[in-house]
Amino acid sequence: MNTEQMMSEIQEANLSYLLLAQQMIRLDRATPLFRLGINDDVAGILEQLSPGQILKIAASNMLLCRFRFDDRAICGLLVDHGKSKPMAQTHLALLMAGQPAAGVV
């Protein structure tokens, strides 16, 4: 993959992420705050973006979404998800809920 292709993939991921985030926020404001790891101020900004603004932001060469974990325990739970550990998803949700919400898009 060359640099131009990588930049195109980043922009496509950004557009998908922004559209998904905006749709989630408009349907139910509380859930995407947790699921996307954003704070209420960022949710308000995303909710109000026009299609043109979304396209402009998505054209960035920086990936807008990010991994919400830098913890071995969280990574392990994500990798083992679905391997007959009934409490793993609950434990993962609790750990992720403890992560700070992002304040900048």
N, C-alpha and C positions, 0 to 999 in steps of 0.2 A: 504494500500500500504506500503510495507516495504522499507527500505533504498536502497536495491539492485534494486528493481523495479523503485524507484524514480531516481536513478542514470542512469539507462538504458533509462528512458523517457527523462531525461535532455540531454543525449548524442544523442538521436534520434532527439530531437528538435534542437540541435546545428548543426547536420549534415544537416537537412532540411533547416535551416536558412542560413548556409554558402553556400550551393548549390544554393538556391534561390538568395541570394545576388550576387554571382558570375555571375549567368546567367543574372540577371537584369543589372549589371554593363557592361557586355559585349554587351548587346543589345542597351543600351542607358545610357550613363554615368551620365547625369544630374538628371534624374528622381529618380534613387535609392538613390542619395545623400539626396534628400528631403524625400522620402518615408521611408527610413531606418534610417534616422537621423545620417548619417555618414559623415565625411569630405572627401575631395578629396584624402588625403594621405592614409586613411584607404581603400578607394575604390581601389586605385592603388595596395595596398598589396593584397586585396581580389581577384582582377582580375588576379594576377600572381600566386596564389596558385596552386600547383599541386594537383591531387587527393589524393596522399599520405599525403600531408601536411594538406589538409582539414580533412581527417580522423583523423589525429593526434590531430589537434586542437579540433575537435568535441568530442573527447574522454575525454575532460575536465569534471570535476565534477561541474563546474560552468556554469550556463546558460549564453550564450553569448549575446543573445538579451535581451533587457530590455524595460520596459515601458518608453515611452518618455514623460510622463506627470506626474506631481505631483501637479496638479492644479485642483481644484474642477470644474471650468468652463469647462475645457477640458473633464474631466470625465463625467460631465453632458451631454455635447454634444454627446459624444460617446454612452452613455446609451439611449439618446432620439433620436438617429439617425434614420431617416426613419419614424418618427411620425408626418408627415405632417408639417414639418418646412423647407420650401424650402431654406432658407438661412443658415440653420444649418451646412450643409456640407462645404459651403464656409467659414463660420465663424470658423469652426474647422480647416480647412486648413490654415487659416491665423494665428490662435493661435499656431498650430504645427510648422509652418514655423518660428515662433519667438523663438522656442526652440533651444538651441545651439546644434551643431552637435557633435557627440561623436568622440573623438580623439583616442580611444584605442579599439581594438577588444578584 
